[in-house]
């Protein structure tokens, strides 16, 4: 009987572990739309429909939400940490994202031909006012990596 309990306990831990691993591999955004390839010196509009983890927070009069896309054009991909250090040089696109499937729109243009990355991150920030008994607020932030390889060619 003791051996059976031990086996069941081990199997339960394996199931929990596999569930956690699968949750972490979940896609960070639902859909992204880019024009690829694109032509040099043309203006384009892209969109991202994010799947934000903070959607489970109940937004009320004591809660403020801010969602922004920080995006740059690079020859190689960067980590979120690297992009945060370049924060001031990235283009910023802000969106209210008030309901599920809201969209963040952004513009982009390339000045030369070649292979580039539209590389950045979405910062989803929720401010819970008067969260603590002494009236202090709590800030919850989620960063989501966004990157897309783009081929830029001459227009014929």
C-alpha positions as CSV (number, residue, x, y, z in Angstrom):
1,X,0.0,0.0,0.0
2,X,2.9,2.4,0.9
3,X,4.6,1.7,-2.4
4,X,1.3,2.4,-4.4
5,X,1.0,5.8,-2.6
6,X,4.6,6.6,-3.5
7,X,4.1,5.7,-7.1
8,X,0.9,7.8,-7.3
9,X,2.6,10.7,-5.6
10,X,5.5,10.6,-8.1
11,X,3.1,10.4,-11.1
12,X,1.1,13.4,-9.7
13,X,4.4,15.4,-9.5
14,X,5.3,14.5,-13.1
15,X,1.8,15.6,-14.3
16,X,2.1,18.9,-12.4
17,X,5.7,19.5,-13.8
18,X,4.6,18.7,-17.4
19,X,1.6,21.1,-17.0
20,X,3.9,23.9,-15.8
21,X,6.3,23.3,-18.7
22,X,3.5,23.4,-21.2
23,X,2.2,26.7,-19.7
24,X,5.6,28.4,-20.1
25,X,5.7,27.4,-23.8
26,X,2.4,29.1,-24.5
27,X,2.6,31.6,-27.3
28,X,3.1,35.1,-26.0
29,X,1.0,36.8,-28.7
30,X,-1.9,35.6,-30.8
31,X,-1.2,37.2,-34.1
32,X,1.2,39.6,-35.8
33,X,0.8,41.1,-39.2
34,X,3.8,42.5,-41.1
35,X,4.4,43.0,-44.8
36,X,7.2,40.7,-45.9
37,X,9.1,41.3,-48.1
38,X,8.7,45.1,-48.1
39,X,10.1,47.7,-50.4
40,X,12.8,50.2,-49.5
41,X,11.5,53.7,-48.5
42,X,7.8,52.6,-48.3
43,X,5.7,53.2,-45.2
44,X,3.9,50.1,-43.7
45,X,1.5,49.6,-40.9
46,X,1.9,46.4,-38.8
47,X,-0.3,45.1,-36.0
48,X,0.0,42.7,-33.1
49,X,-2.9,41.2,-31.2
50,X,-1.3,40.2,-27.9
51,X,-2.3,37.5,-25.5
52,X,-1.6,39.3,-22.3
53,X,-1.1,37.4,-19.1
54,X,-2.4,40.3,-17.0
55,X,-5.9,40.0,-18.6
56,X,-7.0,38.1,-15.5
57,X,-6.7,41.2,-13.3
58,X,-10.1,42.8,-12.7
59,X,-9.8,46.4,-13.9
60,X,-11.8,48.8,-11.8
61,X,-11.7,52.5,-10.7
62,X,-8.6,51.8,-8.5
63,X,-6.7,50.2,-11.4
64,X,-4.9,51.8,-14.3
65,X,-3.5,49.8,-17.2
66,X,-0.9,50.9,-19.8
67,X,0.3,48.8,-22.7
68,X,3.1,49.9,-25.0
69,X,5.1,48.4,-27.8
70,X,8.8,49.4,-28.0
71,X,10.2,48.5,-31.4
72,X,13.4,49.1,-33.4
73,X,14.9,48.0,-36.7
74,X,18.1,46.0,-36.4
75,X,20.4,43.7,-38.3
76,X,20.2,41.1,-35.5
77,X,17.8,40.1,-32.7
78,X,18.2,41.4,-29.1
79,X,17.1,40.1,-25.7
80,X,14.6,42.1,-23.7
81,X,17.3,43.2,-21.3
82,X,19.4,44.6,-24.2
83,X,16.3,46.3,-25.7
84,X,15.5,47.9,-22.3
85,X,18.9,49.5,-22.2
86,X,18.2,50.9,-25.7
87,X,14.7,52.1,-24.6
88,X,15.2,55.7,-25.6
89,X,16.2,54.8,-29.2
90,X,13.2,52.5,-29.8
91,X,9.9,53.7,-31.4
92,X,7.0,53.6,-28.9
93,X,3.4,52.7,-29.8
94,X,0.8,52.9,-27.0
95,X,-2.5,51.1,-27.0
96,X,-5.3,51.0,-24.5
97,X,-6.1,47.3,-24.9
98,X,-9.3,47.4,-23.0
99,X,-10.7,44.1,-24.2
100,X,-9.5,40.7,-25.5
101,X,-8.2,40.8,-29.1
102,X,-7.5,44.5,-29.0
103,X,-4.7,45.4,-31.4
104,X,-1.5,47.4,-31.2
105,X,-0.8,49.2,-34.5
106,X,2.6,50.4,-35.5
107,X,4.4,52.0,-38.5
108,X,7.7,51.0,-40.0
109,X,9.9,51.9,-42.9
110,X,13.3,50.8,-44.1
111,X,15.8,53.1,-45.7
112,X,18.0,50.4,-47.3
113,X,17.7,46.9,-48.7
114,X,18.7,43.7,-46.8
115,X,17.6,41.5,-44.0
116,X,16.4,43.2,-40.8
117,X,14.6,42.4,-37.7
118,X,11.7,44.4,-36.3
119,X,12.7,43.7,-32.8
120,X,11.2,44.8,-29.5
121,X,8.9,44.1,-26.6
122,X,5.4,44.8,-25.3
123,X,5.3,46.2,-21.8
124,X,2.0,45.5,-20.1
125,X,1.7,47.5,-16.8
126,X,-1.1,47.5,-14.3
127,X,-1.1,50.0,-11.4
128,X,-3.3,48.9,-8.5
129,X,-4.0,52.1,-6.5
130,X,-4.4,51.9,-2.8
131,X,-3.4,48.2,-2.9
132,X,-1.8,48.2,0.5
133,X,-3.6,49.2,3.7
134,X,-1.4,52.3,4.1
135,X,-2.6,53.5,0.6
136,X,0.5,52.6,-1.4
137,X,0.1,51.3,-4.9
138,X,1.3,48.1,-6.4
139,X,2.7,47.9,-9.9
140,X,2.6,44.6,-11.9
141,X,4.6,44.5,-15.2
142,X,4.8,41.9,-17.9
143,X,7.3,42.1,-20.8
144,X,6.6,40.1,-24.0
145,X,9.3,39.7,-26.6
146,X,8.3,40.6,-30.2
147,X,10.5,40.0,-33.2
148,X,10.0,39.4,-36.9
149,X,12.6,39.0,-39.7
150,X,11.9,41.3,-42.6
151,X,13.5,41.2,-46.1
152,X,13.7,44.6,-47.7
153,X,14.0,44.8,-51.5
154,X,14.1,47.4,-54.2
155,X,10.8,48.2,-55.8
156,X,10.6,47.1,-59.5
